[in-house]
Amino acid sequence: MAIDGTGARDSKILRMSDRALTKRVRKQIIADPQAERAVLGSILIAPDALGEVVDIDLRPEDFYEPKHETIYRAMLGVSTAGKVLDIVMLDTHLSDERVLDHELYHYVHTLPNNVPTSLNAKQYGRTVLEKALERETQAIGAEITTLEMSPQEAMARLQVVEERRLLLTTRGDGLPGMVLADIERQDVRWLWRGRLARGKLAIIDGDPGQGKGFMTLDIAARITKGRPMPDSNERTKPASVILMTPEDDASDTIRPRLEAAEADLRRIRMLTTTTETDPATGQPRERFLTIPRDILLIETAVQADRAALVIIDPIMACLDAGVKTNSDSEVRAALMPLKAMAERTGCVVLLVRHFNKGGGDNALYRGGGSIAFTGLCRTTFLVAAHPDGGEKRVMASAKSNIGRLAPSLAFSLVSDPPDAMPYVGWDREPCEYDARELLTARKSDERRGMVELFKEQGKPLGAQDVADLLDITLNAAKVRLHRMHKAGEIISPSKGLYTLIAPVTNVMSVITSNPVTSVTTSHDDVVTGGLGDVTRPVTTLSLGAMRDGGYKVTEVTGLQGSEGEKTPSRSCLKCGNPLSMRPGGGWYPCTTCANGA
């Protein structure tokens, strides 16, 4: 299999051939010579330390420096022979193996002098082993990339690597886990302070067309040139970025957007497809990269470029075909290898996801698929329209497991000249709206749109009508209608149909002794209780739905008329003909269509 990019062959977006990528991987030095010297020196000072590093399965071939491998192998030989391990016996063993020369003799005798303390021998050994496993992982990826190793052989070797990694998390007494006192404390390393943490997963949710793609590419462009983030003045060292964007074309979408954002294209790698051998024909074929299947290829590219950021947009399009995105267990199983890759490489993995069809105002549940996406990501964000209107959008923090929620930031898409590819223009000051307020405003916009739709149509509508007219799914239409009906914003004159509460005039006339502007009642179509002198006419009547599809009066605002006179009127909602009032209250069915009020 081979890593490849998308788009034209002559694209200036960084795309490296398989062999060039492999060569670059192999040139990187992944080792800690100081830790290697410290392990060997600790053993010479305190021979019992050899047992401690053997417990974590530290092997001679795990040492990067050949002379360190030779010395450690000799130490194991002395110990296996049942001899006391000291510097004299080590010299003797090296001499017997015919590898001891003047230079190595001098080097062995200087090792104890370079050890801060022999008590940390096991920790030094862990460092050496971690580097060795990282080198092995890269070597496997490089050989797969150049077709020097079959996928089956690669998986077998990777299994060994993972088993040895697991042993690193096991104490010397055979119990699982690590004593917390043995774990070195580390501060969170930020790529974008408060928002994107190195070695962690993050996710951005939002509706299509809200500028998520432009925004993530703007972040990528800043990283490639070391420019400050939107809320900072601090410049950083330029770094590379990996893009997995299967839905956007590299030549007419991704590159123009990055150029508008002034990115260093030499530091951008498109990683969308790979080439493999078709088992049926034996011919090479191209396919899209997916997760977790191609984690090894992704990690190889990250290591080769020393990428600081991986953007996967959208994550749903990059998962293996068999992953059920609504299953918590399957999503976690798919993303855990991605999380582990981020931790090993120190890069940020930024996922992009669309909102689901629900209308809730809890940002943690608005992204599509399982809550596991949100659970595995250390920071989550949403992008939504600015509540104040206009073309602005807001990026708001919804969750952070590693710090306080970052302030919301507003941005807009700027084109200069007007027909040019837009770029992101950020507001310098934080935005006052948080994630919940953005979703609440969005829900209000949806309901205002429903009200306008009913006004425009001028008749009761069903869920399918709403879905067709608003170009939304039938389920989304049913959800909106149900919520508005439950909130009393619309009524259902007949099963499956909904409409606005029609305005009513000349409802009733009452004059009593005291001024009043509002009356409520619990009786069907009967206004009762505490009315006073009325000085202005009726303007509003609020109605609630009855079981038979008619109405009951719940509130009257403003009254007019003469003493003791009650003359309410109603019309049939279906045909519009006037209805007759029953003597005891209520209304007779329509004589034309037999429908209630």
Order of alpha helices (4+ residues) and beta strands (2+ residues): beta-alpha-alpha-alpha-alpha-alpha-alpha-alpha-alpha-beta-beta-beta-alpha-beta-alpha-beta-beta-beta-alpha-beta-alpha-beta-alpha-beta-beta-beta-beta-alpha-alpha-alpha-beta-beta-beta-beta-beta
